[in-house]
Amino acid sequence: MPITAIYAALLAALFLLLSARTIARRGAAQVEIGTATRDGTDDRELLRRVRVHANFVEYAPMALVLLGLGESLKATPLALHALGTTLLIGRLLHAHGLSQSPHNMPMRVTGMVLTLTMIALSAGLCLWLSAPLALRF
């Protein structure tokens, strides 16, 4: 699945960047777990970074699974690249928009719309391509 591998690798780079930002802030704030500092107050910047990272982890895996399934079902390379690019742009926009303080709501919303659109279209594509194969008796 070479097309899915390209987008998985690019998204892995974003995942590593978001992880590094969260880890760096944990070190700076001296927070081992959660987002509360030693005095019990939440570190707002750490909370923001944790949520940016967590949101990525909540959406990217399902999207990549669907992209890979679409590729295994012989979806056209153009469709796969369109879906993969939509996902990548969506995740970048969302991460950047939510990382801002205050967050950039239009960028954040656009990122989520692109991500959810990609997931919905990928699911539809998988149903379209798999139904004829699955309904054979």
N, CA, C and O atoms as a GROMACS GRO file, in nm:
protein
  548
    1MET      N    1   0.083  -0.118   0.000
    1MET     CA    2   0.000   0.000   0.000
    1MET      C    3   0.088   0.125   0.000
    1MET      O    4   0.098   0.195   0.101
    2PRO      N    5   0.149   0.152  -0.111
    2PRO     CA    6   0.245   0.264  -0.116
    2PRO      C    7   0.182   0.402  -0.098
    2PRO      O    8   0.246   0.491  -0.041
    3ILE      N    9   0.060   0.422  -0.145
    3ILE     CA   10  -0.001   0.555  -0.131
    3ILE      C   11  -0.035   0.582   0.015
    3ILE      O   12  -0.006   0.689   0.067
    4THR      N   13  -0.095   0.485   0.080
    4THR     CA   14  -0.125   0.500   0.223
    4THR      C   15   0.004   0.520   0.302
    4THR      O   16   0.007   0.599   0.397
    5ALA      N   17   0.110   0.449   0.263
    5ALA     CA   18   0.238   0.462   0.333
    5ALA      C   19   0.291   0.605   0.327
    5ALA      O   20   0.349   0.653   0.424
    6ILE      N   21   0.273   0.672   0.216
    6ILE     CA   22   0.319   0.811   0.203
    6ILE      C   23   0.248   0.899   0.306
    6ILE      O   24   0.312   0.974   0.379
    7TYR      N   25   0.116   0.890   0.312
    7TYR     CA   26   0.040   0.975   0.404
    7TYR      C   27   0.062   0.934   0.549
    7TYR      O   28   0.063   1.019   0.638
    8ALA      N   29   0.078   0.804   0.574
    8ALA     CA   30   0.109   0.760   0.711
    8ALA      C   31   0.244   0.816   0.756
    8ALA      O   32   0.258   0.859   0.870
    9ALA      N   33   0.342   0.818   0.668
    9ALA     CA   34   0.474   0.872   0.702
    9ALA      C   35   0.467   1.022   0.728
    9ALA      O   36   0.528   1.072   0.822
   10LEU      N   37   0.395   1.094   0.643
   10LEU     CA   38   0.382   1.239   0.663
   10LEU      C   39   0.307   1.270   0.792
   10LEU      O   40   0.345   1.362   0.865
   11LEU      N   41   0.202   1.195   0.820
   11LEU     CA   42   0.127   1.215   0.944
   11LEU      C   43   0.210   1.172   1.065
   11LEU      O   44   0.196   1.230   1.173
   12ALA      N   45   0.294   1.073   1.049
   12ALA     CA   46   0.383   1.033   1.159
   12ALA      C   47   0.479   1.147   1.195
   12ALA      O   48   0.509   1.169   1.312
   13ALA      N   49   0.525   1.220   1.094
   13ALA     CA   50   0.613   1.335   1.120
   13ALA      C   51   0.537   1.440   1.202
   13ALA      O   52   0.592   1.498   1.296
   14LEU      N   53   0.412   1.465   1.166
   14LEU     CA   54   0.331   1.561   1.243
   14LEU      C   55   0.307   1.508   1.385
   14LEU      O   56   0.314   1.585   1.481
   15PHE      N   57   0.280   1.380   1.398
   15PHE     CA   58   0.261   1.319   1.530
   15PHE      C   59   0.386   1.339   1.617
   15PHE      O   60   0.374   1.375   1.734
   16LEU      N   61   0.503   1.316   1.560
   16LEU     CA   62   0.627   1.334   1.635
   16LEU      C   63   0.648   1.479   1.677
   16LEU      O   64   0.693   1.507   1.788
   17LEU      N   65   0.615   1.572   1.588
   17LEU     CA   66   0.626   1.714   1.621
   17LEU      C   67   0.531   1.750   1.737
   17LEU      O   68   0.572   1.816   1.832
   18LEU      N   69   0.407   1.707   1.728
   18LEU     CA   70   0.311   1.735   1.834
   18LEU      C   71   0.352   1.669   1.966
   18LEU      O   72   0.334   1.727   2.073
   19SER      N   73   0.408   1.549   1.958
   19SER     CA   74   0.458   1.481   2.078
   19SER      C   75   0.573   1.559   2.140
   19SER      O   76   0.576   1.579   2.262
   20ALA      N   77   0.666   1.602   2.058
   20ALA     CA   78   0.782   1.676   2.108
   20ALA      C   79   0.740   1.807   2.175
   20ALA      O   80   0.796   1.846   2.278
   21ARG      N   81   0.642   1.876   2.116
   21ARG     CA   82   0.593   2.001   2.175
   21ARG      C   83   0.530   1.975   2.312
   21ARG      O   84   0.549   2.053   2.405
   22THR      N   85   0.455   1.867   2.324
   22THR     CA   86   0.392   1.833   2.452
   22THR      C   87   0.496   1.794   2.556
   22THR      O   88   0.489   1.838   2.670
   23ILE      N   89   0.592   1.713   2.516
   23ILE     CA   90   0.698   1.670   2.608
   23ILE      C   91   0.781   1.789   2.654
   23ILE      O   92   0.815   1.799   2.771
   24ALA      N   93   0.814   1.878   2.562
   24ALA     CA   94   0.893   1.996   2.598
   24ALA      C   95   0.820   2.082   2.701
   24ALA      O   96   0.880   2.132   2.796
   25ARG      N   97   0.690   2.101   2.680
   25ARG     CA   98   0.613   2.182   2.775
   25ARG      C   99   0.601   2.114   2.910
   25ARG      O  100   0.605   2.180   3.014
   26ARG      N  101   0.587   1.981   2.910
   26ARG     CA  102   0.583   1.907   3.037
   26ARG      C  103   0.712   1.932   3.116
   26ARG      O  104   0.708   1.955   3.236
   27GLY      N  105   0.823   1.926   3.045
   27GLY     CA  106   0.952   1.950   3.112
   27GLY      C  107   0.964   2.092   3.166
   27GLY      O  108   1.007   2.113   3.279
   28ALA      N  109   0.924   2.188   3.084
   28ALA     CA  110   0.932   2.328   3.125
   28ALA      C  111   0.841   2.358   3.245
   28ALA      O  112   0.877   2.435   3.333
   29ALA      N  113   0.724   2.295   3.247
   29ALA     CA  114   0.628   2.319   3.355
   29ALA      C  115   0.649   2.223   3.472
   29ALA      O  116   0.584   2.236   3.576
   30GLN      N  117   0.739   2.127   3.456
   30GLN     CA  118   0.766   2.024   3.557
   30GLN      C  119   0.639   1.949   3.596
   30GLN      O  120   0.607   1.934   3.714
   31VAL      N  121   0.567   1.902   3.494
   31VAL     CA  122   0.444   1.826   3.513
   31VAL      C  123   0.468   1.685   3.461
   31VAL      O  124   0.498   1.666   3.343
   32GLU      N  125   0.454   1.586   3.549
   32GLU     CA  126   0.479   1.448   3.509
   32GLU      C  127   0.359   1.386   3.439
   32GLU      O  128   0.374   1.317   3.338
   33ILE      N  129   0.241   1.410   3.491
   33ILE     CA  130   0.120   1.352   3.436
   33ILE      C  131   0.007   1.454   3.450
   33ILE      O  132   0.006   1.534   3.544
   34GLY      N  133  -0.088   1.450   3.358
   34GLY     CA  134  -0.195   1.548   3.361
   34GLY      C  135  -0.145   1.684   3.316
   34GLY      O  136  -0.049   1.693   3.240
   35THR      N  137  -0.210   1.789   3.364
   35THR     CA  138  -0.171   1.925   3.324
   35THR      C  139  -0.154   2.018   3.444
   35THR      O  140  -0.129   2.137   3.426
   36ALA      N  141  -0.166   1.965   3.567
   36ALA     CA  142  -0.154   2.048   3.687
   36ALA      C  143  -0.008   2.060   3.730
   36ALA      O  144   0.066   1.962   3.733
   37THR      N  145   0.030   2.181   3.764
   37THR     CA  146   0.164   2.206   3.816
   37THR      C  147   0.169   2.166   3.963
   37THR      O  148   0.069   2.121   4.019
   38ARG      N  149   0.285   2.181   4.025
   38ARG     CA  150   0.301   2.140   4.165
   38ARG      C  151   0.210   2.215   4.261
   38ARG      O  152   0.173   2.164   4.367
   39ASP      N  153   0.174   2.337   4.223
   39ASP     CA  154   0.083   2.413   4.311
   39ASP      C  155  -0.064   2.381   4.285
   39ASP      O  156  -0.152   2.440   4.347
   40GLY      N  157  -0.091   2.287   4.194
   40GLY     CA  158  -0.226   2.241   4.168
   40GLY      C  159  -0.303   2.317   4.062
   40GLY      O  160  -0.418   2.284   4.033
   41THR      N  161  -0.241   2.417   4.002
   41THR     CA  162  -0.309   2.492   3.896
   41THR      C  163  -0.277   2.430   3.761
   41THR      O  164  -0.167   2.379   3.737
   42ASP      N  165  -0.375   2.436   3.674
   42ASP     CA  166  -0.353   2.384   3.538
   42ASP      C  167  -0.260   2.475   3.461
   42ASP      O  168  -0.273   2.598   3.464
   43ASP      N  169  -0.165   2.414   3.391
   43ASP     CA  170  -0.081   2.488   3.299
   43ASP      C  171  -0.160   2.495   3.168
   43ASP      O  172  -0.173   2.395   3.097
   44ARG      N  173  -0.211   2.612   3.136
   44ARG     CA  174  -0.299   2.628   3.020
   44ARG      C  175  -0.229   2.592   2.889
   44ARG      O  176  -0.290   2.532   2.801
   45GLU      N  177  -0.102   2.628   2.876
   45GLU     CA  178  -0.030   2.596   2.753
   45GLU      C  179  -0.010   2.445   2.740
   45GLU      O  180  -0.024   2.390   2.631
   46LEU      N  181   0.020   2.378   2.850
   46LEU     CA  182   0.033   2.232   2.847
   46LEU      C  183  -0.100   2.169   2.811
   46LEU      O  184  -0.105   2.076   2.730
   47LEU      N  185  -0.208   2.217   2.870
   47LEU     CA  186  -0.340   2.164   2.838
   47LEU      C  187  -0.370   2.179   2.689
   47LEU      O  188  -0.423   2.087   2.626
   48ARG      N  189  -0.337   2.293   2.632
   48ARG     CA  190  -0.358   2.317   2.489
   48ARG      C  191  -0.277   2.216   2.407
   48ARG      O  192  -0.330   2.155   2.313
   49ARG      N  193  -0.152   2.198   2.440
   49ARG     CA  194  -0.066   2.105   2.365
   49ARG      C  195  -0.113   1.960   2.380
   49ARG      O  196  -0.110   1.883   2.284
   50VAL      N  197  -0.156   1.924   2.498
   50VAL     CA  198  -0.208   1.788   2.520
   50VAL      C  199  -0.330   1.765   2.433
   50VAL      O  200  -0.343   1.659   2.372
   51ARG      N  201  -0.420   1.863   2.427
   51ARG     CA  202  -0.542   1.847   2.346
   51ARG      C  203  -0.512   1.845   2.197
   51ARG      O  204  -0.575   1.770   2.122
   52VAL      N  205  -0.417   1.925   2.151
   52VAL     CA  206  -0.380   1.922   2.009
   52VAL      C  207  -0.328   1.782   1.974
   52VAL      O  208  -0.367   1.724   1.873
   53HIS      N  209  -0.241   1.730   2.058
   53HIS     CA  210  -0.184   1.597   2.036
   53HIS      C  211  -0.292   1.490   2.044
   53HIS      O  212  -0.298   1.402   1.959
   54ALA      N  213  -0.376   1.497   2.146
   54ALA     CA  214  -0.481   1.397   2.164
   54ALA      C  215  -0.581   1.398   2.049
   54ALA      O  216  -0.625   1.293   2.004
   55ASN      N  217  -0.617   1.517   2.002
   55ASN     CA  218  -0.712   1.526   1.892
   55ASN      C  219  -0.654   1.458   1.768
   55ASN      O  220  -0.725   1.388   1.695
   56PHE      N  221  -0.527   1.478   1.744
   56PHE     CA  222  -0.461   1.411   1.632
   56PHE      C  223  -0.474   1.259   1.647
   56PHE      O  224  -0.510   1.189   1.553
   57VAL      N  225  -0.443   1.210   1.767
   57VAL     CA  226  -0.447   1.066   1.794
   57VAL      C  227  -0.589   1.011   1.784
   57VAL      O  228  -0.608   0.893   1.752
   58GLU      N  229  -0.689   1.093   1.810
   58GLU     CA  230  -0.828   1.049   1.804
   58GLU      C  231  -0.879   1.033   1.661
   58GLU      O  232  -0.968   0.951   1.636
   59TYR      N  233  -0.825   1.107   1.567
   59TYR     CA  234  -0.879   1.107   1.431
   59TYR      C  235  -0.789   1.042   1.326
   59TYR      O  236  -0.839   0.975   1.236
   60ALA      N  237  -0.659   1.062   1.334
   60ALA     CA  238  -0.569   1.014   1.228
   60ALA      C  239  -0.572   0.862   1.208
   60ALA      O  240  -0.574   0.818   1.093
   61PRO      N  241  -0.574   0.780   1.314
   61PRO     CA  242  -0.572   0.636   1.290
   61PRO      C  243  -0.691   0.584   1.209
   61PRO      O  244  -0.672   0.507   1.115
   62MET      N  245  -0.811   0.626   1.243
   62MET     CA  246  -0.930   0.580   1.168
   62MET      C  247  -0.919   0.623   1.022
   62MET      O  248  -0.950   0.546   0.932
   63ALA      N  249  -0.875   0.746   1.000
   63ALA     CA  250  -0.863   0.796   0.863
   63ALA      C  251  -0.762   0.714   0.784
   63ALA      O  252  -0.785   0.682   0.668
   64LEU      N  253  -0.649   0.681   0.846
   64LEU     CA  254  -0.547   0.601   0.777
   64LEU      C  255  -0.594   0.458   0.752
   64LEU      O  256  -0.562   0.400   0.649
   65VAL      N  257  -0.668   0.402   0.845
   65VAL     CA  258  -0.724   0.267   0.824
   65VAL      C  259  -0.815   0.269   0.701
   65VAL      O  260  -0.806   0.182   0.615
   66LEU      N  261  -0.903   0.368   0.694
   66LEU     CA  262  -0.994   0.377   0.580
   66LEU      C  263  -0.918   0.400   0.449
   66LEU      O  264  -0.953   0.342   0.346
   67LEU      N  265  -0.816   0.484   0.453
   67LEU     CA  266  -0.735   0.507   0.333
   67LEU      C  267  -0.669   0.376   0.289
   67LEU      O  268  -0.670   0.343   0.170
   68GLY      N  269  -0.613   0.303   0.383
   68GLY     CA  270  -0.549   0.175   0.351
   68GLY      C  271  -0.647   0.073   0.297
   68GLY      O  272  -0.617  -0.002   0.204
   69LEU      N  273  -0.766   0.070   0.356
   69LEU     CA  274  -0.868  -0.022   0.306
   69LEU      C  275  -0.910   0.016   0.165
   69LEU      O  276  -0.930  -0.070   0.079
   70GLY      N  277  -0.924   0.145   0.141
   70GLY     CA  278  -0.957   0.191   0.006
   70GLY      C  279  -0.850   0.150  -0.094
   70GLY      O  280  -0.881   0.107  -0.206
   71GLU      N  281  -0.726   0.162  -0.053
   71GLU     CA  282  -0.617   0.121  -0.143
   71GLU      C  283  -0.618  -0.030  -0.166
   71GLU      O  284  -0.593  -0.077  -0.277
   72SER      N  285  -0.647  -0.106  -0.060
   72SER     CA  286  -0.651  -0.252  -0.076
   72SER      C  287  -0.767  -0.296  -0.165
   72SER      O  288  -0.764  -0.404  -0.225
   73LEU      N  289  -0.871  -0.212  -0.172
   73LEU     CA  290  -0.987  -0.241  -0.257
   73LEU      C  291  -0.969  -0.186  -0.398
   73LEU      O  292  -1.063  -0.188  -0.479
   74LYS      N  293  -0.851  -0.138  -0.428
   74LYS     CA  294  -0.814  -0.090  -0.563
   74LYS      C  295  -0.882   0.041  -0.602
   74LYS      O  296  -0.918   0.061  -0.718
   75ALA      N  297  -0.898   0.131  -0.505
   75ALA     CA  298  -0.944   0.266  -0.538
   75ALA      C  299  -0.840   0.330  -0.629
   75ALA      O  300  -0.723   0.293  -0.626
   76THR      N  301  -0.882   0.425  -0.709
   76THR     CA  302  -0.789   0.488  -0.803
   76THR      C  303  -0.684   0.569  -0.725
   76THR      O  304  -0.714   0.624  -0.620
   77PRO      N  305  -0.562   0.575  -0.778
   77PRO     CA  306  -0.459   0.656  -0.714
   77PRO      C  307  -0.502   0.802  -0.696
   77PRO      O  308  -0.470   0.863  -0.595
   78LEU      N  309  -0.574   0.857  -0.793
   78LEU     CA  310  -0.620   0.996  -0.782
   78LEU      C  311  -0.711   1.013  -0.661
   78LEU      O  312  -0.697   1.109  -0.585
   79ALA      N  313  -0.806   0.921  -0.643
   79ALA     CA  314  -0.896   0.928  -0.528
   79ALA      C  315  -0.819   0.915  -0.398
   79ALA      O  316  -0.846   0.988  -0.302
   80LEU      N  317  -0.725   0.823  -0.393
   80LEU     CA  318  -0.646   0.801  -0.271
   80LEU      C  319  -0.561   0.924  -0.238
   80LEU      O  320  -0.553   0.964  -0.122
   81HIS      N  321  -0.498   0.982  -0.339
   81HIS     CA  322  -0.417   1.102  -0.314
   81HIS      C  323  -0.505   1.220  -0.273
   81HIS      O  324  -0.466   1.299  -0.186
   82ALA      N  325  -0.621   1.232  -0.332
   82ALA     CA  326  -0.713   1.340  -0.294
   82ALA      C  327  -0.755   1.324  -0.147
   82ALA      O  328  -0.757   1.421  -0.072
   83LEU      N  329  -0.788   1.202  -0.108
   83LEU     CA  330  -0.826   1.176   0.030
   83LEU      C  331  -0.709   1.197   0.126
   83LEU      O  332  -0.725   1.259   0.231
   84GLY      N  333  -0.593   1.146   0.090
   84GLY     CA  334  -0.475   1.160   0.175
   84GLY      C  335  -0.434   1.306   0.192
   84GLY      O  336  -0.399   1.350   0.301
   85THR      N  337  -0.439   1.381   0.083
   85THR     CA  338  -0.405   1.524   0.090
   85THR      C  339  -0.506   1.600   0.174
   85THR      O  340  -0.468   1.687   0.252
   86THR      N  341  -0.634   1.567   0.159
   86THR     CA  342  -0.738   1.630   0.240
   86THR      C  343  -0.713   1.605   0.388
   86THR      O  344  -0.724   1.696   0.469
   87LEU      N  345  -0.680   1.482   0.422
   87LEU     CA  346  -0.652   1.447   0.561
   87LEU      C  347  -0.530   1.524   0.612
   87LEU      O  348  -0.535   1.583   0.720
   88LEU      N  349  -0.423   1.522   0.536
   88LEU     CA  350  -0.300   1.589   0.580
   88LEU      C  351  -0.323   1.738   0.601
   88LEU      O  352  -0.281   1.794   0.703
   89ILE      N  353  -0.386   1.802   0.506
   89ILE     CA  354  -0.413   1.947   0.520
   89ILE      C  355  -0.507   1.972   0.640
   89ILE      O  356  -0.486   2.065   0.716
   90GLY      N  357  -0.607   1.888   0.653
   90GLY     CA  358  -0.700   1.902   0.766
   90GLY      C  359  -0.630   1.891   0.900
   90GLY      O  360  -0.655   1.971   0.991
   91ARG      N  361  -0.544   1.793   0.914
   91ARG     CA  362  -0.473   1.773   1.041
   91ARG      C  363  -0.374   1.886   1.067
   91ARG      O  364  -0.359   1.930   1.181
   92LEU      N  365  -0.308   1.935   0.962
   92LEU     CA  366  -0.215   2.048   0.980
   92LEU      C  367  -0.289   2.174   1.021
   92LEU      O  368  -0.248   2.243   1.114
   93LEU      N  369  -0.400   2.204   0.952
   93LEU     CA  370  -0.477   2.324   0.985
   93LEU      C  371  -0.533   2.316   1.127
   93LEU      O  372  -0.525   2.414   1.202
   94HIS      N  373  -0.588   2.202   1.164
   94HIS     CA  374  -0.644   2.189   1.297
   94HIS      C  375  -0.536   2.206   1.404
   94HIS      O  376  -0.554   2.280   1.500
   95ALA      N  377  -0.424   2.137   1.386
   95ALA     CA  378  -0.316   2.146   1.485
   95ALA      C  379  -0.265   2.289   1.498
   95ALA      O  380  -0.244   2.338   1.609
   96HIS      N  381  -0.245   2.355   1.386
   96HIS     CA  382  -0.195   2.493   1.391
   96HIS      C  383  -0.299   2.588   1.452
   96HIS      O  384  -0.266   2.672   1.535
   97GLY      N  385  -0.423   2.574   1.410
   97GLY     CA  386  -0.528   2.661   1.462
   97GLY      C  387  -0.550   2.646   1.611
   97GLY      O  388  -0.567   2.746   1.682
   98LEU      N  389  -0.549   2.523   1.661
   98LEU     CA  390  -0.570   2.499   1.803
   98LEU      C  391  -0.446   2.533   1.885
   98LEU      O  392  -0.456   2.560   2.005
   99SER      N  393  -0.329   2.531   1.822
   99SER     CA  394  -0.205   2.562   1.893
   99SER      C  395  -0.190   2.710   1.924
   99SER      O  396  -0.112   2.748   2.011
  100GLN      N  397  -0.263   2.793   1.854
  100GLN     CA  398  -0.254   2.938   1.875
  100GLN      C  399  -0.323   2.976   2.006
  100GLN      O  400  -0.416   2.908   2.050
  101SER      N  401  -0.277   3.084   2.066
  101SER     CA  402  -0.339   3.133   2.188
  101SER      C  403  -0.370   3.281   2.173
  101SER      O  404  -0.278   3.362   2.172
  102PRO      N  405  -0.497   3.319   2.160
  102PRO     CA  406  -0.614   3.232   2.158
  102PRO      C  407  -0.618   3.154   2.026
  102PRO      O  408  -0.558   3.195   1.926
  103HIS      N  409  -0.688   3.041   2.027
  103HIS     CA  410  -0.686   2.956   1.908
  103HIS      C  411  -0.756   3.025   1.791
  103HIS      O  412  -0.845   3.109   1.808
  104ASN      N  413  -0.712   2.986   1.674
  104ASN     CA  414  -0.765   3.038   1.548
  104ASN      C  415  -0.885   2.951   1.509
  104ASN      O  416  -0.869   2.846   1.447
  105MET      N  417  -1.003   2.996   1.546
  105MET     CA  418  -1.123   2.915   1.527
  105MET      C  419  -1.150   2.882   1.380
  105MET      O  420  -1.181   2.766   1.351
  106PRO      N  421  -1.140   2.977   1.285
  106PRO     CA  422  -1.165   2.939   1.145
  106PRO      C  423  -1.070   2.829   1.095
  106PRO      O  424  -1.112   2.739   1.022
  107MET      N  425  -0.943   2.837   1.134
  107MET     CA  426  -0.846   2.736   1.091
  107MET      C  427  -0.877   2.602   1.157
  107MET      O  428  -0.869   2.497   1.093
  108ARG      N  429  -0.911   2.608   1.284
  108ARG     CA  430  -0.945   2.486   1.358
  108ARG      C  431  -1.068   2.418   1.297
  108ARG      O  432  -1.068   2.297   1.275
  109VAL      N  433  -1.172   2.495   1.271
  109VAL     CA  434  -1.295   2.440   1.215
  109VAL      C  435  -1.270   2.385   1.074
  109VAL      O  436  -1.317   2.276   1.041
  110THR      N  437  -1.197   2.459   0.993
  110THR     CA  438  -1.165   2.411   0.858
  110THR      C  439  -1.089   2.280   0.864
  110THR      O  440  -1.115   2.189   0.785
  111GLY      N  441  -0.995   2.269   0.957
  111GLY     CA  442  -0.920   2.145   0.974
  111GLY      C  443  -1.009   2.028   1.010
  111GLY      O  444  -0.992   1.918   0.958
  112MET      N  445  -1.104   2.052   1.100
  112MET     CA  446  -1.195   1.943   1.138
  112MET      C  447  -1.291   1.908   1.024
  112MET      O  448  -1.320   1.790   1.002
  113VAL      N  449  -1.339   2.009   0.953
  113VAL     CA  450  -1.429   1.981   0.840
  113VAL      C  451  -1.355   1.896   0.736
  113VAL      O  452  -1.411   1.799   0.685
  114LEU      N  453  -1.231   1.931   0.706
  114LEU     CA  454  -1.154   1.852   0.608
  114LEU      C  455  -1.131   1.710   0.659
  114LEU      O  456  -1.144   1.614   0.583
  115THR      N  457  -1.096   1.697   0.785
  115THR     CA  458  -1.072   1.564   0.843
  115THR      C  459  -1.197   1.478   0.840
  115THR      O  460  -1.193   1.363   0.798
  116LEU      N  461  -1.309   1.534   0.886
  116LEU     CA  462  -1.434   1.456   0.889
  116LEU      C  463  -1.486   1.427   0.749
  116LEU      O  464  -1.544   1.321   0.725
  117THR      N  465  -1.465   1.520   0.657
  117THR     CA  466  -1.504   1.497   0.517
  117THR      C  467  -1.423   1.382   0.460
  117THR      O  468  -1.477   1.294   0.392
  118MET      N  469  -1.293   1.381   0.488
  118MET     CA  470  -1.208   1.272   0.438
  118MET      C  471  -1.254   1.138   0.494
  118MET      O  472  -1.261   1.039   0.420
  119ILE      N  473  -1.284   1.134   0.624
  119ILE     CA  474  -1.329   1.009   0.686
  119ILE      C  475  -1.462   0.963   0.624
  119ILE      O  476  -1.478   0.845   0.593
  120ALA      N  477  -1.555   1.054   0.607
  120ALA     CA  478  -1.685   1.019   0.549
  120ALA      C  479  -1.670   0.971   0.405
  120ALA      O  480  -1.729   0.870   0.367
  121LEU      N  481  -1.591   1.042   0.325
  121LEU     CA  482  -1.572   1.002   0.184
  121LEU      C  483  -1.498   0.869   0.175
  121LEU      O  484  -1.530   0.786   0.090
  122SER      N  485  -1.400   0.849   0.261
  122SER     CA  486  -1.326   0.722   0.261
  122SER      C  487  -1.416   0.606   0.300
  122SER      O  488  -1.408   0.498   0.241
  123ALA      N  489  -1.500   0.628   0.400
  123ALA     CA  490  -1.594   0.523   0.440
  123ALA      C  491  -1.690   0.491   0.326
  123ALA      O  492  -1.716   0.374   0.298
  124GLY      N  493  -1.741   0.594   0.262
  124GLY     CA  494  -1.830   0.573   0.148
  124GLY      C  495  -1.760   0.499   0.035
  124GLY      O  496  -1.817   0.409  -0.026
  125LEU      N  497  -1.637   0.537   0.007
  125LEU     CA  498  -1.559   0.469  -0.098
  125LEU      C  499  -1.539   0.322  -0.063
  125LEU      O  500  -1.552   0.236  -0.150
  126CYS      N  501  -1.506   0.294   0.063
  126CYS     CA  502  -1.487   0.155   0.105
  126CYS      C  503  -1.616   0.075   0.090
  126CYS      O  504  -1.614  -0.040   0.045
  127LEU      N  505  -1.729   0.134   0.127
  127LEU     CA  506  -1.857   0.065   0.109
  127LEU      C  507  -1.885   0.040  -0.038
  127LEU      O  508  -1.925  -0.070  -0.077
  128TRP      N  509  -1.864   0.141  -0.120
  128TRP     CA  510  -1.889   0.132  -0.264
  128TRP      C  511  -1.805   0.021  -0.328
  128TRP      O  512  -1.855  -0.057  -0.408
  129LEU      N  513  -1.678   0.016  -0.290
  129LEU     CA  514  -1.587  -0.081  -0.352
  129LEU      C  515  -1.603  -0.222  -0.295
  129LEU      O  516  -1.580  -0.321  -0.365
  130SER      N  517  -1.641  -0.231  -0.168
  130SER     CA  518  -1.648  -0.364  -0.104
  130SER      C  519  -1.783  -0.431  -0.118
  130SER      O  520  -1.791  -0.554  -0.114
  131ALA      N  521  -1.890  -0.354  -0.134
  131ALA     CA  522  -2.025  -0.413  -0.140
  131ALA      C  523  -2.038  -0.521  -0.247
  131ALA      O  524  -2.089  -0.630  -0.218
  132PRO      N  525  -1.995  -0.494  -0.371
  132PRO     CA  526  -2.010  -0.600  -0.473
  132PRO      C  527  -1.932  -0.727  -0.436
  132PRO      O  528  -1.976  -0.837  -0.468
  133LEU      N  529  -1.820  -0.711  -0.371
  133LEU     CA  530  -1.739  -0.828  -0.334
  133LEU      C  531  -1.801  -0.901  -0.214
  133LEU      O  532  -1.801  -1.023  -0.208
  134ALA      N  533  -1.854  -0.825  -0.121
  134ALA     CA  534  -1.909  -0.884   0.002
  134ALA      C  535  -2.046  -0.948  -0.019
  134ALA      O  536  -2.085  -1.037   0.055
  135LEU      N  537  -2.118  -0.902  -0.121
  135LEU     CA  538  -2.254  -0.952  -0.141
  135LEU      C  539  -2.261  -1.069  -0.237
  135LEU      O  540  -2.370  -1.117  -0.269
  136ARG      N  541  -2.146  -1.117  -0.282
  136ARG     CA  542  -2.145  -1.237  -0.367
  136ARG      C  543  -2.166  -1.361  -0.280
  136ARG      O  544  -2.105  -1.375  -0.174
  137PHE      N  545  -2.252  -1.448  -0.326
  137PHE     CA  546  -2.278  -1.572  -0.251
  137PHE      C  547  -2.235  -1.692  -0.331
  137PHE      O  548  -2.250  -1.805  -0.285
   0.00000   0.00000   0.00000
